[in-house]
């Protein structure tokens, strides 16, 4: 009799753990979806989310960020794997402290639609960076409510390739592919939008897309000051990539020489 009671208790505890795990995964999935929507302004889909019961590890598999409806291609970013080590105590205090974040971005698709609009301009993090660009430094910032407190101690970023599709000329799109194989890390990030801006800046700085699309990276690099450790060093690395000092991203040497001056104008504050 006692043995049956013990077995019943064990089974009950196992079922309870499964229910807690599934329920917590659903809650976190909703939170991740909402957070990505706020930072990017775009819809997304996640294949699965797994949370460790005995630790503070979070695994996100198959995250896809979608373009707005008026773009011919559905997907902007394909991230097969995201790893997060979070601080549970900070969450209890309504703060977000992430000890480590690993982003594996397999494919980043930059699209110019038939109307000549870039999908990059639909990102909230890009829009807010551009809005603050002309503001004077001594001008007081508008108070828009309590801002989420976030701290990312270490972010490791991998970007496999960038694909550019231009539908603006009609007919079949002009397609260019760049295998950039970015593998870098950044410390002390205090703004969630900075994560998106780093991805965009690194993707375009390692290609010729900044010149092809006339997309200025200056506002994005400026906005990283104060929200990422050694942001000035990051900008310097980006300028080096634009000069062709970084990884080989394909294309001809002639194209690289022709676009170097224009890239520097787009990247650096004094080139605006």
C-alpha distance (Angstrom), angle and dihedral (degrees) to the residues before:
residue distance angle dihedral
X1 . . .
X2 3.80 . .
X3 3.81 89.6 .
X4 3.82 91.0 54.8
X5 3.80 90.7 49.7
X6 3.83 91.4 51.4
X7 3.79 91.4 48.5
X8 3.82 89.8 48.7
X9 3.82 91.2 51.6
X10 3.81 91.8 49.2
X11 3.80 91.9 49.2
X12 3.80 90.7 47.8
X13 3.81 91.6 51.0
X14 3.80 91.6 48.6
X15 3.80 91.4 50.5
X16 3.82 89.8 47.5
X17 3.81 91.2 51.5
X18 3.81 90.9 49.9
X19 3.80 91.6 49.1
X20 3.81 91.1 48.2
X21 3.81 91.5 48.2
X22 3.81 93.9 48.7
X23 3.79 92.7 43.4
X24 3.78 93.2 48.0
X25 3.79 91.3 47.7
X26 3.81 90.3 53.5
X27 3.80 91.7 49.4
X28 3.80 92.8 48.5
X29 3.81 91.4 46.0
X30 3.81 89.6 55.6
X31 3.81 90.5 47.0
X32 3.83 92.5 49.4
X33 3.81 91.7 48.1
X34 3.80 91.4 50.3
X35 3.81 93.1 45.4
X36 3.81 93.7 50.5
X37 3.81 90.0 47.5
X38 3.82 91.5 53.3
X39 3.82 94.6 47.9
X40 3.81 98.0 40.8
X41 3.81 104.1 23.5
X42 3.81 88.2 -137.3
X43 3.79 136.5 107.2
X44 3.78 121.6 -105.7
X45 3.77 141.9 -176.0
X46 3.80 129.9 -146.3
X47 3.78 124.9 -157.5
X48 3.81 95.5 -156.9
X49 3.80 143.4 -20.2
X50 3.77 123.8 -154.2
X51 3.80 126.7 -169.9
X52 3.78 123.7 -166.6
X53 3.81 112.5 -119.8
X54 3.79 94.1 -155.6
X55 3.81 99.1 34.9
X56 3.81 141.9 32.7
X57 3.79 97.8 -103.8
X58 3.79 122.9 129.0
X59 3.80 123.9 -168.6
X60 3.81 122.3 -166.8
X61 3.79 117.3 -170.0
X62 3.79 128.7 -167.2
X63 3.80 101.9 5.2
X64 3.81 111.7 178.4
X65 3.82 122.8 -173.8
X66 3.80 113.3 -154.5
X67 3.80 131.0 -144.5
X68 3.82 120.7 -123.4
X69 3.81 115.5 -85.6
X70 3.82 94.8 -100.3
X71 3.82 93.5 67.0
X72 3.78 123.2 92.0
X73 3.82 94.1 -136.4
X74 3.80 118.3 62.6
X75 3.81 100.8 -153.5
X76 3.81 128.4 62.8
X77 3.82 101.1 169.8
X78 3.79 132.5 18.4
X79 3.81 114.3 -162.8
X80 3.81 110.4 176.6
X81 3.80 93.7 -177.1
X82 3.79 138.2 24.0
X83 3.79 123.6 176.1
X84 3.81 123.9 -165.7
X85 3.81 131.6 -178.0
X86 3.80 106.4 -165.1
X87 3.82 136.8 -170.8
X88 3.81 108.2 -119.1
X89 3.82 93.5 -168.1
X90 3.81 91.6 56.6
X91 3.81 91.3 50.3
X92 3.78 89.6 55.9
X93 3.81 86.7 58.5
X94 3.83 91.7 49.5
X95 3.79 92.0 -106.2
X96 3.80 127.2 122.3
X97 3.79 113.7 -134.9
X98 3.79 115.3 169.2
X99 3.80 115.7 -174.7
X100 3.79 93.0 -165.0
X101 3.80 137.3 3.1
X102 3.80 124.8 -171.8
X103 3.79 118.9 -166.8
X104 3.79 120.0 -169.8
X105 3.80 106.1 -169.1
X106 3.79 107.2 -173.4
X107 3.80 98.1 179.5
X108 3.80 135.4 9.6
X109 3.82 113.9 -167.7
X110 3.81 117.0 -159.8
X111 3.81 111.2 -164.9
X112 3.79 133.8 -170.6
X113 3.81 107.7 -165.1
X114 3.81 129.1 -147.5
X115 3.80 90.4 -85.9
X116 3.81 90.9 55.7
X117 3.81 94.1 -109.2
X118 3.81 119.8 141.5
X119 3.80 119.3 -134.3
X120 3.82 87.7 -138.6
X121 3.79 89.5 70.0
X122 3.81 90.1 61.8
X123 3.82 91.8 65.5
X124 3.81 112.3 104.9
X125 3.81 91.2 -143.4
X126 3.82 89.4 56.9
X127 3.80 93.9 45.7
X128 3.83 94.3 50.8
X129 3.81 91.4 47.7
X130 3.81 90.8 53.6
X131 3.80 92.7 46.3
X132 3.80 93.0 54.9
X133 3.83 94.0 45.5
X134 3.82 98.8 86.6
X135 3.81 94.2 39.8
X136 3.79 115.0 114.4
X137 3.77 116.8 -114.4
X138 3.81 93.0 -125.7
X139 3.81 93.0 48.6
X140 3.83 112.5 107.9
X141 3.78 115.3 -115.7
X142 3.77 118.6 -117.4
X143 3.79 114.9 -110.4
X144 3.79 109.3 -125.5
X145 3.80 99.1 172.8
X146 3.78 136.1 -79.8
X147 3.79 111.4 -24.6
X148 3.77 121.5 -141.2
X149 3.79 111.9 -102.3
X150 3.78 110.0 -132.4
X151 3.77 135.3 169.9
X152 3.80 124.7 -176.9
X153 3.79 109.5 -173.7
X154 3.80 95.9 -169.9
X155 3.80 131.7 7.5
X156 3.80 120.9 -172.5
X157 3.79 113.8 -162.2
X158 3.78 129.3 -166.1
X159 3.82 122.6 -178.8
X160 3.80 117.2 -176.4
X161 3.79 105.4 -174.1
X162 3.78 143.1 -16.2
X163 3.80 121.5 -141.9
X164 3.80 122.8 -163.2
X165 3.80 121.6 -159.1
X166 3.80 121.3 -175.2
X167 3.83 116.1 -166.1
X168 3.81 95.0 164.7
X169 3.81 95.4 97.3
X170 3.81 94.3 57.9
X171 3.78 128.7 -118.3
X172 3.79 119.0 45.5
X173 3.82 113.7 4.0
X174 3.79 123.0 -106.8
X175 3.80 104.9 -116.4
X176 3.80 128.5 -162.1
X177 3.79 125.5 176.9
X178 3.81 126.6 -158.8
X179 3.80 122.6 -170.3
X180 3.80 101.0 -156.5
X181 3.83 103.0 160.8
X182 3.80 95.1 -159.5
X183 3.83 113.2 -170.0
X184 3.80 111.1 172.9
X185 3.78 141.7 132.9
X186 3.79 135.3 -140.1
X187 3.79 132.2 -162.9
X188 3.81 137.6 -144.8
X189 3.79 101.6 10.5
X190 3.82 111.3 -178.7
X191 3.80 101.9 174.5
X192 3.84 122.5 64.1
X193 3.81 90.6 -150.6
X194 3.82 88.8 58.8
X195 3.81 88.6 69.9
X196 3.82 91.4 60.2
X197 3.80 92.2 43.1
X198 3.81 92.7 52.2
X199 3.81 90.2 51.7
X200 3.81 93.1 50.1
X201 3.80 94.2 44.2
X202 3.80 95.1 47.5
X203 3.81 92.6 45.4
X204 3.80 94.5 51.3
X205 3.81 97.2 37.0
X206 3.80 89.7 57.7
X207 3.82 91.8 53.9
X208 3.81 138.8 43.0
X209 3.81 91.5 -107.2
X210 3.79 95.5 105.9
X211 3.82 88.5 66.3
X212 3.80 96.6 35.3
X213 3.80 92.7 54.0
X214 3.83 98.6 29.7
X215 3.80 87.2 -127.3
X216 3.80 109.4 159.5
X217 3.79 115.3 -140.1
X218 3.81 94.6 -171.7
X219 3.84 96.5 91.8
X220 3.81 90.9 49.1
X221 3.80 95.4 48.3
X222 3.82 90.4 45.8
X223 3.81 90.9 52.4
X224 3.82 91.1 56.2
X225 3.80 90.8 66.7
X226 3.80 108.2 106.5
X227 3.80 95.2 10.5
X228 3.83 100.3 68.6
X229 3.80 127.7 43.7
X230 3.82 113.0 -110.1
X231 3.81 91.7 6.1
X232 3.80 89.3 161.3
X233 3.78 89.8 57.9
X234 3.80 89.5 49.3
X235 3.81 90.6 54.4
X236 3.80 89.6 49.7
X237 3.81 90.7 53.1
X238 3.79 89.8 49.6
X239 3.81 91.5 52.4
X240 3.81 88.7 50.6
X241 3.79 90.7 53.2
X242 3.79 90.1 50.3
X243 3.79 90.0 54.2
X244 3.78 89.9 54.3
X245 3.81 93.9 -107.2
X246 3.81 92.4 121.7
X247 3.79 130.8 57.7
X248 3.79 121.3 -25.3
X249 3.80 107.8 -102.4
X250 3.78 99.8 -178.7
X251 3.79 130.2 -110.2
X252 3.79 126.8 102.5
X253 3.79 127.6 -58.1
X254 3.79 89.2 -119.5
X255 3.81 91.4 58.4
X256 3.80 90.5 50.5
X257 3.81 93.6 51.7
X258 3.79 92.9 46.7
X259 3.80 93.7 51.3
X260 3.81 100.8 41.7
X261 3.80 96.5 87.4
X262 3.79 93.0 45.3
X263 3.81 91.6 48.0
X264 3.79 92.5 53.8
X265 3.79 90.1 50.9
X266 3.79 89.7 53.4
X267 3.79 96.0 43.4
X268 3.78 105.6 44.0
X269 3.82 127.6 63.5
X270 3.81 93.8 -127.5
X271 3.78 90.6 56.1
X272 3.80 96.1 65.3
